Amino acid sequence: MDDKNLMENILLLEKGVCDLFMHGTIESGTANVHQAFCTALTESLGMQDTIYDKMTAKGWYPTEQVEQTKVDTVKQKFSGQ
């Protein structure tokens, strides 16, 4: 497995962890449990951001610029609801 695939796998795992921690935060029944999940979520989001930044720096996570007209179309579509 090359470095790019390894980083992709780590990022996917971290995204899954964030999802679990988010749901744990939302569904927690006590303030202590809520805070524990919330702290874990914040830390995991930071790790996810770091992984993303490293992948972007190496060109392994390319992004596209969206045309402003497409953005405006979507905004208009959902602003009327």
TIPAKE-33757 format. One record per atom (N, C-alpha, C): residue in three letters; chain; atom name; x, y, z. Coordinates in steps of 0.02 Angstrom, whole numbers, always signed. Atoms other than C-alpha are relative to their C-alpha. Example, Ala and Ser with C-alpha at 12.3 -4.5 7.8 and 13.67 -1.06 7.14 Angstrom:
BEGIN
<'ALA'; 'A'; 'N'; <+45; -59; +0>>
<'ALA'; 'A'; 'CA'; <+615; -225; +390>>
<'ALA'; 'A'; 'C'; <+45; +60; +0>>
<'SER'; 'A'; 'N'; <-42; -59; -3>>
<'SER'; 'A'; 'CA'; <+684; -53; +357>>
<'SER'; 'A'; 'C'; <-39; +55; +37>>
END
This chain:
BEGIN
<'MET'; 'A'; 'N'; <+43; -58; +0>>
<'MET'; 'A'; 'CA'; <+0; +0; +0>>
<'MET'; 'A'; 'C'; <+45; +62; +0>>
<'ASP'; 'A'; 'N'; <-41; -61; +3>>
<'ASP'; 'A'; 'CA'; <+72; +169; -48>>
<'ASP'; 'A'; 'C'; <-26; +52; +50>>
<'ASP'; 'A'; 'N'; <+17; -52; -49>>
<'ASP'; 'A'; 'CA'; <+68; +327; +58>>
<'ASP'; 'A'; 'C'; <-68; +32; -13>>
<'LYS'; 'A'; 'N'; <+64; -32; +17>>
<'LYS'; 'A'; 'CA'; <-80; +402; -35>>
<'LYS'; 'A'; 'C'; <-58; -43; +24>>
<'ASN'; 'A'; 'N'; <+54; +46; -21>>
<'ASN'; 'A'; 'CA'; <-190; +249; -5>>
<'ASN'; 'A'; 'C'; <-4; -4; +76>>
<'LEU'; 'A'; 'N'; <-2; +2; -73>>
<'LEU'; 'A'; 'CA'; <-135; +242; +176>>
<'LEU'; 'A'; 'C'; <-34; +62; +29>>
<'MET'; 'A'; 'N'; <+30; -62; -24>>
<'MET'; 'A'; 'CA'; <-182; +425; +203>>
<'MET'; 'A'; 'C'; <-75; +2; -15>>
<'GLU'; 'A'; 'N'; <+71; +2; +16>>
<'GLU'; 'A'; 'CA'; <-349; +400; +114>>
<'GLU'; 'A'; 'C'; <-37; -44; +50>>
<'ASN'; 'A'; 'N'; <+30; +45; -49>>
<'ASN'; 'A'; 'CA'; <-387; +254; +230>>
<'ASN'; 'A'; 'C'; <-4; +31; +69>>
<'ILE'; 'A'; 'N'; <+0; -33; -65>>
<'ILE'; 'A'; 'CA'; <-338; +352; +384>>
<'ILE'; 'A'; 'C'; <-53; +55; +2>>
<'LEU'; 'A'; 'N'; <+50; -53; +2>>
<'LEU'; 'A'; 'CA'; <-446; +498; +330>>
<'LEU'; 'A'; 'C'; <-71; -29; +4>>
<'LEU'; 'A'; 'N'; <+66; +31; -3>>
<'LEU'; 'A'; 'CA'; <-596; +385; +300>>
<'LEU'; 'A'; 'C'; <-16; -27; +70>>
<'LEU'; 'A'; 'N'; <+9; +24; -69>>
<'LEU'; 'A'; 'CA'; <-572; +305; +471>>
<'LEU'; 'A'; 'C'; <-15; +58; +47>>
<'GLU'; 'A'; 'N'; <+9; -59; -43>>
<'GLU'; 'A'; 'CA'; <-559; +476; +553>>
<'GLU'; 'A'; 'C'; <-69; +31; -10>>
<'LYS'; 'A'; 'N'; <+68; -26; +14>>
<'LYS'; 'A'; 'CA'; <-718; +534; +467>>
<'LYS'; 'A'; 'C'; <-52; -43; +34>>
<'GLY'; 'A'; 'N'; <+46; +46; -34>>
<'GLY'; 'A'; 'CA'; <-806; +380; +534>>
<'GLY'; 'A'; 'C'; <-1; +11; +75>>
<'VAL'; 'A'; 'N'; <-5; -14; -71>>
<'VAL'; 'A'; 'CA'; <-743; +416; +709>>
<'VAL'; 'A'; 'C'; <-37; +64; +17>>
<'CYS'; 'A'; 'N'; <+35; -63; -12>>
<'CYS'; 'A'; 'CA'; <-806; +595; +696>>
<'CYS'; 'A'; 'C'; <-76; -10; -1>>
<'ASP'; 'A'; 'N'; <+72; +14; +4>>
<'ASP'; 'A'; 'CA'; <-977; +530; +645>>
<'ASP'; 'A'; 'C'; <-25; -34; +64>>
<'LEU'; 'A'; 'N'; <+20; +35; -62>>
<'LEU'; 'A'; 'CA'; <-984; +413; +795>>
<'LEU'; 'A'; 'C'; <+1; +48; +59>>
<'PHE'; 'A'; 'N'; <-3; -48; -55>>
<'PHE'; 'A'; 'CA'; <-929; +550; +915>>
<'PHE'; 'A'; 'C'; <-55; +52; -4>>
<'MET'; 'A'; 'N'; <+54; -49; +7>>
<'MET'; 'A'; 'CA'; <-1055; +672; +843>>
<'MET'; 'A'; 'C'; <-66; -30; +25>>
<'HIS'; 'A'; 'N'; <+62; +32; -23>>
<'HIS'; 'A'; 'CA'; <-1197; +549; +870>>
<'HIS'; 'A'; 'C'; <+2; -13; +75>>
<'GLY'; 'A'; 'N'; <-6; +9; -72>>
<'GLY'; 'A'; 'CA'; <-1132; +510; +1044>>
<'GLY'; 'A'; 'C'; <-14; +66; +37>>
<'THR'; 'A'; 'N'; <+13; -65; -30>>
<'THR'; 'A'; 'CA'; <-1134; +696; +1082>>
<'THR'; 'A'; 'C'; <-74; +17; -1>>
<'ILE'; 'A'; 'N'; <+71; -16; +8>>
<'ILE'; 'A'; 'CA'; <-1310; +718; +1017>>
<'ILE'; 'A'; 'C'; <-44; -42; +46>>
<'GLU'; 'A'; 'N'; <+44; +47; -35>>
<'GLU'; 'A'; 'CA'; <-1381; +565; +1104>>
<'GLU'; 'A'; 'C'; <+18; -9; +74>>
<'SER'; 'A'; 'N'; <-22; +11; -69>>
<'SER'; 'A'; 'CA'; <-1289; +578; +1271>>
<'SER'; 'A'; 'C'; <-54; +21; +50>>
<'GLY'; 'A'; 'N'; <+53; -12; -49>>
<'GLY'; 'A'; 'CA'; <-1401; +573; +1423>>
<'GLY'; 'A'; 'C'; <+20; +42; +59>>
<'THR'; 'A'; 'N'; <-22; -41; -57>>
<'THR'; 'A'; 'CA'; <-1295; +665; +1550>>
<'THR'; 'A'; 'C'; <+52; +51; -24>>
<'ALA'; 'A'; 'N'; <-47; -53; +17>>
<'ALA'; 'A'; 'CA'; <-1187; +821; +1549>>
<'ALA'; 'A'; 'C'; <+72; -27; -5>>
<'ASN'; 'A'; 'N'; <-68; +27; +1>>
<'ASN'; 'A'; 'CA'; <-1029; +721; +1587>>
<'ASN'; 'A'; 'C'; <+13; -40; -64>>
<'VAL'; 'A'; 'N'; <-7; +40; +61>>
<'VAL'; 'A'; 'CA'; <-1056; +600; +1443>>
<'VAL'; 'A'; 'C'; <+0; +46; -61>>
<'HIS'; 'A'; 'N'; <+2; -49; +56>>
<'HIS'; 'A'; 'CA'; <-1102; +743; +1327>>
<'HIS'; 'A'; 'C'; <+67; +35; -7>>
<'GLN'; 'A'; 'N'; <-64; -35; +2>>
<'GLN'; 'A'; 'CA'; <-943; +836; +1372>>
<'GLN'; 'A'; 'C'; <+56; -45; -25>>
<'ALA'; 'A'; 'N'; <-52; +47; +22>>
<'ALA'; 'A'; 'CA'; <-835; +681; +1347>>
<'ALA'; 'A'; 'C'; <-4; -11; -75>>
<'PHE'; 'A'; 'N'; <+7; +9; +72>>
<'PHE'; 'A'; 'CA'; <-906; +650; +1174>>
<'PHE'; 'A'; 'C'; <+17; +64; -38>>
<'CYS'; 'A'; 'N'; <-12; -64; +33>>
<'CYS'; 'A'; 'CA'; <-898; +834; +1130>>
<'CYS'; 'A'; 'C'; <+75; +14; -5>>
<'THR'; 'A'; 'N'; <-73; -9; +0>>
<'THR'; 'A'; 'CA'; <-714; +844; +1178>>
<'THR'; 'A'; 'C'; <+33; -47; -50>>
<'ALA'; 'A'; 'N'; <-28; +48; +47>>
<'ALA'; 'A'; 'CA'; <-674; +686; +1081>>
<'ALA'; 'A'; 'C'; <-15; +20; -72>>
<'LEU'; 'A'; 'N'; <+19; -23; +67>>
<'LEU'; 'A'; 'CA'; <-768; +755; +930>>
<'LEU'; 'A'; 'C'; <+45; +57; -22>>
<'THR'; 'A'; 'N'; <-42; -57; +17>>
<'THR'; 'A'; 'CA'; <-671; +918; +934>>
<'THR'; 'A'; 'C'; <+71; -22; -17>>
<'GLU'; 'A'; 'N'; <-68; +25; +13>>
<'GLU'; 'A'; 'CA'; <-505; +826; +944>>
<'GLU'; 'A'; 'C'; <+2; -39; -66>>
<'SER'; 'A'; 'N'; <+2; +39; +62>>
<'SER'; 'A'; 'CA'; <-555; +708; +803>>
<'SER'; 'A'; 'C'; <-7; +45; -61>>
<'LEU'; 'A'; 'N'; <+7; -47; +56>>
<'LEU'; 'A'; 'CA'; <-609; +853; +692>>
<'LEU'; 'A'; 'C'; <+67; +34; -14>>
<'GLY'; 'A'; 'N'; <-67; -29; +9>>
<'GLY'; 'A'; 'CA'; <-437; +930; +721>>
<'GLY'; 'A'; 'C'; <+46; -49; -36>>
<'MET'; 'A'; 'N'; <-41; +51; +34>>
<'MET'; 'A'; 'CA'; <-353; +767; +669>>
<'MET'; 'A'; 'C'; <-20; -7; -73>>
<'GLN'; 'A'; 'N'; <+24; +5; +68>>
<'GLN'; 'A'; 'CA'; <-463; +756; +516>>
<'GLN'; 'A'; 'C'; <+25; +59; -42>>
<'ASP'; 'A'; 'N'; <-24; -59; +35>>
<'ASP'; 'A'; 'CA'; <-415; +933; +468>>
<'ASP'; 'A'; 'C'; <+74; -5; -16>>
<'THR'; 'A'; 'N'; <-72; +8; +11>>
<'THR'; 'A'; 'CA'; <-230; +895; +489>>
<'THR'; 'A'; 'C'; <+15; -50; -56>>
<'ILE'; 'A'; 'N'; <-9; +50; +52>>
<'ILE'; 'A'; 'CA'; <-242; +740; +381>>
<'ILE'; 'A'; 'C'; <-18; +29; -68>>
<'TYR'; 'A'; 'N'; <+21; -32; +62>>
<'TYR'; 'A'; 'CA'; <-338; +836; +248>>
<'TYR'; 'A'; 'C'; <+53; +50; -25>>
<'ASP'; 'A'; 'N'; <-51; -49; +20>>
<'ASP'; 'A'; 'CA'; <-208; +976; +248>>
<'ASP'; 'A'; 'C'; <+61; -34; -29>>
<'LYS'; 'A'; 'N'; <-59; +36; +25>>
<'LYS'; 'A'; 'CA'; <-66; +852; +226>>
<'LYS'; 'A'; 'C'; <-14; -31; -69>>
<'MET'; 'A'; 'N'; <+17; +29; +65>>
<'MET'; 'A'; 'CA'; <-157; +764; +83>>
<'MET'; 'A'; 'C'; <-5; +53; -53>>
<'THR'; 'A'; 'N'; <+6; -55; +48>>
<'THR'; 'A'; 'CA'; <-197; +929; -1>>
<'THR'; 'A'; 'C'; <+69; +26; -20>>
<'ALA'; 'A'; 'N'; <-67; -25; +14>>
<'ALA'; 'A'; 'CA'; <-16; +986; +12>>
<'ALA'; 'A'; 'C'; <+37; -45; -49>>
<'LYS'; 'A'; 'N'; <-33; +47; +46>>
<'LYS'; 'A'; 'CA'; <+39; +829; -80>>
<'LYS'; 'A'; 'C'; <-39; -10; -66>>
<'GLY'; 'A'; 'N'; <+40; +6; +60>>
<'GLY'; 'A'; 'CA'; <-97; +848; -212>>
<'GLY'; 'A'; 'C'; <-43; -63; -2>>
<'TRP'; 'A'; 'N'; <+38; +63; -4>>
<'TRP'; 'A'; 'CA'; <-187; +691; -152>>
<'TRP'; 'A'; 'C'; <-74; +11; +13>>
<'TYR'; 'A'; 'N'; <+70; -15; -14>>
<'TYR'; 'A'; 'CA'; <-352; +779; -115>>
<'TYR'; 'A'; 'C'; <-19; +62; -40>>
<'PRO'; 'A'; 'N'; <+14; -59; +41>>
<'PRO'; 'A'; 'CA'; <-389; +891; -262>>
<'PRO'; 'A'; 'C'; <-72; +25; +8>>
<'THR'; 'A'; 'N'; <+67; -30; -3>>
<'THR'; 'A'; 'CA'; <-535; +1011; -255>>
<'THR'; 'A'; 'C'; <-10; +43; -63>>
<'GLU'; 'A'; 'N'; <+17; -40; +59>>
<'GLU'; 'A'; 'CA'; <-625; +1105; -392>>
<'GLU'; 'A'; 'C'; <-34; +64; +23>>
<'GLN'; 'A'; 'N'; <+36; -61; -11>>
<'GLN'; 'A'; 'CA'; <-682; +1284; -395>>
<'GLN'; 'A'; 'C'; <-67; -5; -36>>
<'VAL'; 'A'; 'N'; <+67; +1; +29>>
<'VAL'; 'A'; 'CA'; <-869; +1295; -426>>
<'VAL'; 'A'; 'C'; <-14; +69; -30>>
<'GLU'; 'A'; 'N'; <+18; -64; +31>>
<'GLU'; 'A'; 'CA'; <-932; +1427; -546>>
<'GLU'; 'A'; 'C'; <-51; +36; +45>>
<'GLN'; 'A'; 'N'; <+45; -40; -43>>
<'GLN'; 'A'; 'CA'; <-1020; +1568; -453>>
<'GLN'; 'A'; 'C'; <-72; -7; -22>>
<'THR'; 'A'; 'N'; <+70; +7; +23>>
<'THR'; 'A'; 'CA'; <-1175; +1546; -562>>
<'THR'; 'A'; 'C'; <-32; -63; +29>>
<'LYS'; 'A'; 'N'; <+26; +61; -29>>
<'LYS'; 'A'; 'CA'; <-1195; +1368; -497>>
<'LYS'; 'A'; 'C'; <-15; +9; +75>>
<'VAL'; 'A'; 'N'; <+12; -14; -71>>
<'VAL'; 'A'; 'CA'; <-1178; +1427; -317>>
<'VAL'; 'A'; 'C'; <-63; +42; +7>>
<'ASP'; 'A'; 'N'; <+59; -44; -3>>
<'ASP'; 'A'; 'CA'; <-1307; +1564; -348>>
<'ASP'; 'A'; 'C'; <-64; -39; -15>>
<'THR'; 'A'; 'N'; <+58; +39; +17>>
<'THR'; 'A'; 'CA'; <-1426; +1439; -427>>
<'THR'; 'A'; 'C'; <-23; -43; +60>>
<'VAL'; 'A'; 'N'; <+17; +41; -59>>
<'VAL'; 'A'; 'CA'; <-1419; +1324; -275>>
<'VAL'; 'A'; 'C'; <-26; +43; +57>>
<'LYS'; 'A'; 'N'; <+24; -45; -52>>
<'LYS'; 'A'; 'CA'; <-1438; +1470; -155>>
<'LYS'; 'A'; 'C'; <-71; +22; -13>>
<'GLN'; 'A'; 'N'; <+67; -23; +19>>
<'GLN'; 'A'; 'CA'; <-1589; +1531; -250>>
<'GLN'; 'A'; 'C'; <-51; -56; +9>>
<'LYS'; 'A'; 'N'; <+44; +57; -5>>
<'LYS'; 'A'; 'CA'; <-1665; +1357; -254>>
<'LYS'; 'A'; 'C'; <-22; -12; +72>>
<'PHE'; 'A'; 'N'; <+15; +15; -70>>
<'PHE'; 'A'; 'CA'; <-1655; +1335; -65>>
<'PHE'; 'A'; 'C'; <-22; +60; +41>>
<'SER'; 'A'; 'N'; <+22; -59; -38>>
<'SER'; 'A'; 'CA'; <-1690; +1513; -11>>
<'SER'; 'A'; 'C'; <-75; +9; -2>>
<'GLY'; 'A'; 'N'; <+72; -6; +7>>
<'GLY'; 'A'; 'CA'; <-1870; +1499; -70>>
<'GLY'; 'A'; 'C'; <-39; -50; +42>>
<'GLN'; 'A'; 'N'; <+35; +52; -38>>
<'GLN'; 'A'; 'CA'; <-1909; +1352; +44>>
<'GLN'; 'A'; 'C'; <-13; +20; +71>>
END
